[in-house]
Amino acid sequence: MSKVRILVLTSSTGAGHDARAEAFAEWCFQLYRHEVDVRIEQMLEKSSVVNRAGVNFYNRIQKAAPWVHIWFYSVVEILSFLNTRRVTFGAGYYLEVLREYKPHFIFSVHDCLNRGYFQLARETLGADQVRCATYCGEFSGGWGYSRNWIEPSVDLYFSRTPTARDYAVKKGIPIEKTRVRGSLMPPRAHLEVLSPVDRRVFLSKRLGLDPDRFTVFLATGGNGANNHFDLLPALVKHAGRVQAIVICGRNKQAYNDLVHWRANHPELDCYVEGFSEIVHLLIQVSDAIVTRGGTTTCAKALHFRCPIIFNAFGGIMPQEELTWKFFRNGAASEKIEDPSDFAHLIDTWMADPAAYQHVRENFLKLRYEEDPTILIKEVVALANETARADLTYHPFPPE
């Protein structure tokens, strides 16, 4: 059976890029089953010692010193010049993958895997034998929107918002190649939507919490960077009216410490989890989420109508600045830089529920509906221009 072969280029700088790569693969299987073969490659980590060291350093400073990203981001921008028409670091491994897999389509979901990578794929496989596309997950443009995203030879360029699309065009992407296609969340995020009754049952039966209390979700990325212990005292102050959902990512020490903390603070109802596979459900049962400006979590919060409190402890990374700017300008979203900011905000909301409702109403004005299958069908159709496979489409939701 002839298949469409799609190579997805990603890297674990944060969790968002990988999450979108995995969501894309899940969607392809959902809609085309075994007729579309998706191969995900952690191309930076697997291709070069230099790249791997950069990824590790990125994740370390994200946990320990976000402000350092101001300089790190500037250094990474140099790649936009080094990779103008070739791959500087890791070309050998990438060539092995291209020659062995022979993809019909290259789909990049990472800023550092566009420039040079598309050119090398065309040179290796033939310009008429491979198509290339980029999905950029940024919410807006400006400082923090990497030059590495901009590769004008791309066949399709997907943006999350019209604001981000306009910036990409300004920086060199031909407008006819651009599409605005939303969040690229996995199928389950569109299927597992809780009704008001379901939310109450989930809170009480699954999490052991009170469906009538104000629920604050203290979130973190996959690597577990957090400020939970700085934030929890503000919630303890309102125990009886407020409860918490807390996740720790892959930070085992944070989880162990939080379990100990919870045992010594019985006055605050608190659900604690390590790395969570049900973030989309936890967001749906929360009244507010505290998170850094990671695009994946913020997109889920918007989709599921949960107002964001932006965690700016230690500064805002350049990439996070784009997310914060989008929600600040569009919804006057709240930002906290230290424990007193958070305490003041929770005190205000508890004293005046109308203040919270105003924040929530502004937040919901940014929300948009999307058909998640459109992007997948566009990508597969373009890939099939070279594969020429006879594909069977399976409707979503499943009939």
C-alpha positions as CSV (number, residue, x, y, z in Angstrom):
1,M,0.0,0.0,0.0
2,S,1.3,3.4,-1.0
3,K,1.7,5.8,2.0
4,V,2.3,9.5,2.5
5,R,5.5,9.9,4.5
6,I,5.7,13.1,6.6
7,L,8.8,14.0,8.6
8,V,8.2,16.2,11.6
9,L,11.1,18.3,13.0
10,T,10.9,19.3,16.6
11,S,13.0,19.8,19.8
12,S,12.4,19.7,23.5
13,T,13.1,23.3,24.3
14,G,10.2,23.5,26.6
15,A,7.2,21.2,26.0
16,G,5.2,23.1,23.4
17,H,7.1,22.1,20.2
18,D,6.9,18.4,21.1
19,A,3.2,18.7,22.1
20,R,2.3,20.1,18.6
21,A,4.4,17.4,16.9
22,E,2.6,14.7,18.8
23,A,-0.8,16.4,18.2
24,F,-0.1,16.5,14.5
25,A,0.8,12.8,14.4
26,E,-2.4,11.9,16.4
27,W,-4.5,13.9,14.0
28,C,-3.0,12.2,10.9
29,F,-3.8,8.8,12.4
30,Q,-7.3,9.9,13.4
31,L,-8.1,11.1,9.9
32,Y,-6.1,8.8,7.7
33,R,-5.2,5.8,9.8
34,H,-2.2,3.8,8.4
35,E,-2.2,5.6,5.1
36,V,-0.2,8.5,6.4
37,D,3.1,7.7,8.1
38,V,4.4,10.3,10.5
39,R,8.0,10.2,11.8
40,I,8.9,12.7,14.6
41,E,12.5,13.5,15.0
42,Q,14.1,15.4,17.9
43,M,16.4,16.9,15.3
44,L,18.4,19.3,17.5
45,E,19.1,16.8,20.3
46,K,19.9,13.8,18.0
47,S,21.9,15.5,15.3
48,S,24.7,17.4,17.1
49,V,26.5,17.7,20.4
50,V,26.4,21.5,20.1
51,N,22.6,21.5,19.5
52,R,22.1,19.0,22.4
53,A,24.1,21.2,24.7
54,G,22.0,24.2,23.7
55,V,18.7,22.4,24.4
56,N,19.9,21.3,27.8
57,F,21.1,24.8,28.7
58,Y,17.8,26.3,27.5
59,N,15.8,24.0,29.8
60,R,18.2,24.5,32.8
61,I,17.9,28.3,32.7
62,Q,14.2,28.1,32.2
63,K,13.9,26.5,35.6
64,A,16.6,28.4,37.4
65,A,17.0,31.9,35.8
66,P,14.5,32.8,33.1
67,W,16.1,36.3,32.7
68,V,19.2,34.7,31.2
69,H,17.1,33.9,28.1
70,I,17.4,37.5,27.0
71,W,21.0,36.8,26.2
72,F,20.5,33.2,25.1
73,Y,17.8,34.2,22.7
74,S,20.1,36.7,21.1
75,V,22.8,34.1,20.6
76,V,20.3,31.6,19.0
77,E,19.3,34.3,16.6
78,I,22.7,34.0,15.0
79,L,21.5,30.7,13.5
80,S,19.3,32.7,11.2
81,F,22.5,33.8,9.5
82,L,24.5,30.5,9.8
83,N,21.6,28.5,8.4
84,T,20.6,30.8,5.6
85,R,20.9,28.1,2.9
86,R,22.5,25.2,4.7
87,V,22.5,23.3,8.0
88,T,25.5,24.3,10.0
89,F,25.3,21.9,13.0
90,G,23.9,18.3,12.6
91,A,23.7,18.1,8.9
92,G,25.1,14.5,8.8
93,Y,22.3,13.0,10.9
94,Y,19.6,14.9,9.1
95,L,20.9,13.7,5.8
96,E,20.8,10.1,7.1
97,V,17.2,10.5,8.0
98,L,16.3,12.1,4.6
99,R,18.0,9.3,2.6
100,E,16.6,6.5,4.7
101,Y,13.0,7.8,5.2
102,K,12.6,9.7,1.9
103,P,9.8,11.9,3.2
104,H,7.2,13.5,0.9
105,F,6.8,16.3,3.3
106,I,8.9,18.1,5.9
107,F,6.8,19.7,8.7
108,S,8.8,21.9,11.1
109,V,7.3,22.9,14.4
110,H,10.4,24.5,15.8
111,D,12.0,27.9,15.0
112,C,15.6,26.5,14.6
113,L,14.5,23.7,12.2
114,N,13.4,25.7,9.1
115,R,16.2,27.7,7.5
116,G,18.7,25.4,5.8
117,Y,16.6,22.3,6.6
118,F,14.2,22.9,3.7
119,Q,17.0,23.7,1.3
120,L,18.9,20.5,2.2
121,A,15.8,18.4,1.8
122,R,15.1,19.7,-1.7
123,E,18.8,19.3,-2.7
124,T,18.9,15.7,-1.4
125,L,15.5,14.4,-2.5
126,G,14.8,16.6,-5.5
127,A,12.9,19.9,-5.5
128,D,9.9,18.3,-7.1
129,Q,9.9,15.3,-4.7
130,V,9.4,17.0,-1.3
131,R,7.2,19.8,0.1
132,C,7.9,21.8,3.3
133,A,5.8,23.7,5.8
134,T,6.2,25.5,9.2
135,Y,3.8,25.7,12.1
136,C,4.7,28.7,14.3
137,G,3.0,28.6,17.6
138,E,3.6,32.3,18.6
139,F,0.7,34.4,19.6
140,S,2.1,37.8,18.3
141,G,5.1,39.3,16.8
142,G,8.0,41.6,17.8
143,W,10.9,40.9,20.2
144,G,10.9,37.2,20.9
145,Y,9.6,36.1,17.5
146,S,12.7,34.4,16.2
147,R,14.2,35.2,12.8
148,N,14.7,31.5,12.5
149,W,11.0,31.0,11.9
150,I,11.2,33.0,8.6
151,E,12.1,30.9,5.6
152,P,10.5,32.4,2.6
153,S,10.9,29.3,0.4
154,V,8.4,27.4,2.6
155,D,5.4,25.9,0.7
156,L,3.0,26.7,3.6
157,Y,3.4,28.7,6.7
158,F,0.8,28.2,9.5
159,S,0.3,30.8,12.3
160,R,-1.7,30.6,15.4
161,T,-3.3,34.1,15.2
162,P,-3.8,36.8,12.6
163,T,-1.5,39.0,14.6
164,A,1.4,36.5,14.3
165,R,0.6,35.9,10.6
166,D,0.9,39.6,9.9
167,Y,4.3,39.8,11.6
168,A,5.5,36.8,9.6
169,V,4.5,38.5,6.3
170,K,6.2,41.7,7.4
171,K,9.4,39.7,8.0
172,G,9.4,38.0,4.6
173,I,6.9,35.1,4.3
174,P,4.8,35.6,1.1
175,I,1.2,36.2,2.2
176,E,-0.2,33.7,-0.3
177,K,1.7,30.9,1.6
178,T,0.3,31.8,5.0
179,R,-2.6,30.3,6.8
180,V,-4.1,31.1,10.3
181,R,-5.1,27.7,11.8
182,G,-5.3,28.0,15.6
183,S,-3.8,25.8,18.3
184,L,-3.0,22.3,16.9
185,M,-4.2,20.5,20.0
186,P,-4.7,16.7,20.0
187,P,-8.0,15.1,19.1
188,R,-8.8,14.3,22.7
189,A,-8.8,18.0,23.6
190,H,-11.7,18.4,21.2
191,L,-13.5,15.2,22.2
192,E,-13.1,15.3,26.0
193,V,-15.1,18.4,26.8
194,L,-16.8,18.5,30.2
195,S,-20.4,19.7,30.6
196,P,-21.2,21.7,33.7
197,V,-22.5,18.5,35.4
198,D,-19.4,16.6,34.3
199,R,-17.1,19.3,35.8
200,R,-18.8,19.0,39.2
201,V,-18.5,15.2,39.2
202,F,-14.8,15.4,38.0
203,L,-13.9,17.8,40.8
204,S,-15.6,15.8,43.5
205,K,-15.1,12.2,42.4
206,R,-11.8,12.3,40.5
207,L,-9.9,15.1,42.4
208,G,-11.6,15.0,45.8
209,L,-12.3,18.7,45.7
210,D,-15.4,20.8,46.4
211,P,-17.3,21.8,43.2
212,D,-18.5,25.0,44.8
213,R,-15.1,26.5,45.7
214,F,-13.0,28.8,43.6
215,T,-10.4,26.6,42.0
216,V,-6.9,27.9,41.2
217,F,-4.7,25.7,39.0
218,L,-0.9,26.1,39.6
219,A,0.6,24.8,36.4
220,T,4.1,24.1,35.2
221,G,5.8,23.0,32.0
222,G,7.1,19.5,31.4
223,N,10.4,20.2,33.0
224,G,8.7,21.2,36.3
225,A,9.9,24.8,36.7
226,N,7.5,26.3,39.3
227,N,6.9,28.8,42.1
228,H,4.2,26.8,43.9
229,F,5.5,27.3,47.4
230,D,5.6,31.1,46.9
231,L,2.0,31.1,45.7
232,L,0.3,28.6,48.1
233,P,0.3,30.9,51.2
234,A,-2.0,33.3,49.4
235,L,-4.5,30.5,48.9
236,V,-4.2,29.2,52.4
237,K,-5.3,32.6,53.6
238,H,-8.7,32.0,51.9
239,A,-9.0,28.3,52.8
240,G,-12.6,27.3,52.9
241,R,-13.4,29.5,49.9
242,V,-10.5,28.6,47.6
243,Q,-8.9,25.3,46.6
244,A,-5.9,24.4,44.5
245,I,-4.9,22.0,41.7
246,V,-1.1,21.7,41.5
247,I,1.0,19.8,39.0
248,C,4.8,19.3,39.0
249,G,5.8,18.2,35.5
250,R,8.8,15.8,35.6
251,N,10.1,17.5,38.8
252,K,10.0,14.6,41.3
253,Q,11.5,16.7,44.1
254,A,8.7,19.3,43.7
255,Y,6.1,16.6,43.8
256,N,7.6,15.0,47.0
257,D,7.8,18.4,48.7
258,L,4.2,19.3,47.8
259,V,2.8,16.0,49.1
260,H,4.6,16.8,52.4
261,W,3.3,20.4,52.4
262,R,-0.2,19.3,51.8
263,A,-0.1,16.8,54.7
264,N,0.8,19.8,57.0
265,H,-1.8,22.2,55.6
266,P,-5.1,20.3,56.0
267,E,-7.1,23.6,55.9
268,L,-6.5,24.0,52.1
269,D,-8.1,21.4,49.8
270,C,-5.4,20.6,47.3
271,Y,-5.0,18.1,44.5
272,V,-1.4,17.3,43.6
273,E,-0.1,15.5,40.6
274,G,3.3,15.0,39.0
275,F,3.5,14.9,35.2
276,S,-0.2,15.1,34.1
277,E,-1.8,13.7,30.9
278,I,-5.1,15.3,31.7
279,V,-4.1,19.0,31.8
280,H,-7.0,19.7,29.3
281,L,-9.4,18.3,31.9
282,L,-7.8,20.1,34.9
283,I,-8.1,23.4,33.1
284,Q,-11.8,22.9,32.4
285,V,-12.6,22.5,36.1
286,S,-10.5,25.6,37.2
287,D,-11.5,29.2,37.6
288,A,-8.0,30.5,36.9
289,I,-4.6,29.1,35.9
290,V,-1.2,30.4,37.0
291,T,1.3,29.7,34.3
292,R,4.3,31.1,32.5
293,G,3.8,32.3,28.9
294,G,4.1,28.8,27.3
295,T,2.0,28.8,24.2
296,T,0.6,25.3,24.6
297,T,-0.8,25.8,28.1
298,C,-2.1,29.3,27.3
299,A,-3.8,28.1,24.1
300,K,-5.6,25.4,26.1
301,A,-6.6,27.9,28.8
302,L,-8.1,30.1,26.1
303,H,-9.8,27.2,24.4
304,F,-11.3,26.0,27.7
305,R,-12.3,29.5,29.0
306,C,-9.9,29.6,32.0
307,P,-8.4,33.0,32.7
308,I,-4.6,33.2,32.9
309,I,-2.5,34.7,35.6
310,F,0.9,35.1,34.0
311,N,3.8,34.0,36.2
312,A,6.6,36.5,35.6
313,F,8.8,35.4,38.6
314,G,12.4,35.8,37.5
315,G,11.5,37.8,34.4
316,I,9.7,36.9,31.2
317,M,11.6,35.0,28.5
318,P,11.6,36.6,25.0
319,Q,9.3,33.9,23.6
320,E,6.9,34.2,26.6
321,E,6.8,38.0,26.0
322,L,4.9,37.4,22.8
323,T,2.2,35.4,24.6
324,W,2.0,37.9,27.5
325,K,1.7,40.8,25.0
326,F,-1.1,39.1,23.1
327,F,-3.2,38.5,26.3
328,R,-2.2,41.9,27.9
329,N,-3.2,43.9,24.8
330,G,-6.3,41.8,24.0
331,A,-7.7,41.0,27.5
332,A,-5.7,43.0,30.1
333,S,-4.7,39.7,31.6
334,E,-3.0,39.7,35.0
335,K,0.7,39.3,35.6
336,I,2.5,38.5,38.9
337,E,6.2,39.1,39.6
338,D,6.3,38.1,43.2
339,P,4.2,36.5,46.0
340,S,2.7,39.8,47.1
341,D,1.3,40.4,43.6
342,F,-0.5,37.1,43.7
343,A,-1.8,37.6,47.2
344,H,-3.2,41.0,46.3
345,L,-4.9,39.6,43.2
346,I,-6.5,36.7,45.2
347,D,-7.5,39.1,48.0
348,T,-9.2,41.4,45.4
349,W,-11.1,38.6,43.8
350,M,-12.3,37.1,47.0
351,A,-13.4,40.5,48.3
352,D,-15.1,41.4,45.0
353,P,-16.3,38.5,42.8
354,A,-17.3,41.0,40.2
355,A,-13.6,41.9,39.7
356,Y,-12.9,38.3,38.7
357,Q,-16.0,38.2,36.4
358,H,-14.7,41.3,34.6
359,V,-11.3,39.6,34.1
360,R,-13.0,36.5,32.8
361,E,-15.3,38.4,30.4
362,N,-12.3,40.2,28.9
363,F,-10.4,37.0,28.5
364,L,-13.2,35.3,26.7
365,K,-13.3,38.1,24.0
366,L,-10.0,36.6,22.7
367,R,-11.5,33.1,22.2
368,Y,-12.1,31.8,18.7
369,E,-13.6,28.6,17.3
370,E,-11.6,26.5,14.9
371,D,-12.0,23.4,12.8
372,P,-8.8,21.4,13.9
373,T,-9.0,19.1,10.8
374,I,-8.4,21.9,8.2
375,L,-4.6,22.2,8.9
376,I,-4.2,18.4,8.7
377,K,-6.1,18.1,5.4
378,E,-4.1,21.0,3.9
379,V,-0.7,19.4,4.9
380,V,-1.7,15.9,3.8
381,A,-3.0,17.2,0.5
382,L,0.2,19.0,-0.2
383,A,2.3,16.0,0.8
384,N,0.2,13.8,-1.5
385,E,1.2,16.0,-4.5
386,T,4.4,14.0,-4.5
387,A,3.2,10.8,-2.9
388,R,0.2,10.3,-5.1
389,A,-1.4,7.9,-2.7
390,D,-5.0,6.8,-2.7
391,L,-6.1,8.1,0.7
392,T,-9.3,7.3,2.7
393,Y,-10.5,10.1,4.9
394,H,-12.1,9.3,8.2
395,P,-14.5,12.0,9.4
396,F,-14.1,13.7,12.8
397,P,-15.7,13.4,15.2
398,P,-16.0,9.6,14.5
399,E,-19.4,8.7,13.3
